[in-house]
Amino acid sequence: MKYLTTLEVANQLQVSKQTLLNWLYDGKVPEPPRNRKGYRLWSPSRVSLVRKLISDGRLHTRTVIHRQATNRPDLVSEYAREVHQFLVEGTVDVESFLRELARLNPAVARRLVARKSVAGSARSA
């Protein structure tokens, strides 16, 4: 039987190698056996198990990259594109998303309320 490398498996699953490793480290995917040199031995059946976990929605194929907080316009626009793509792919209503975001983060809630009141007074003028 031919075993695959972690990179080959990641390419087959269309995820980054780091995403696959994160799943292993978090215990979301069972650790494959290793050879004497310590390399993981990915069998076709193990790859299909991971593929099934992805299709069942038990694994997310996106890796979140944590960066230093910044208001640089290029990064803010990149974050906005990521959130937009997530909302579209997940068919999530924007208002529902903003309500949940405000529930999780009181600072966001205050900003949303402030913007609504400014927008409301601008409409009435």
MONORQUI-V998830 format. One line per field, one symbol per residue. psi: psi as a letter, one per 20 degrees, with the letter a starting at -180 (. if undefined). burial: + if it has 9 or more other ideal C-beta (glycine too) atoms within 8 Angstrom, else -. Layout:
# MONORQUI-V998830
psi->???
burial->???
This chain:
# MONORQUI-V998830
psi->ppqqrhggggghilrqhhgghggghijhppprrqahijqpooqhhhghgggghghijippjpppoprppqjphhhghggggggggggghjlppgggghggghhhohhggggggghhhghghhhi.
burial->---+++-+++--+-+-+-++++++----+--+-------++++--++-+++-++----+---------------++---------++---------++--++-----++--+-------------
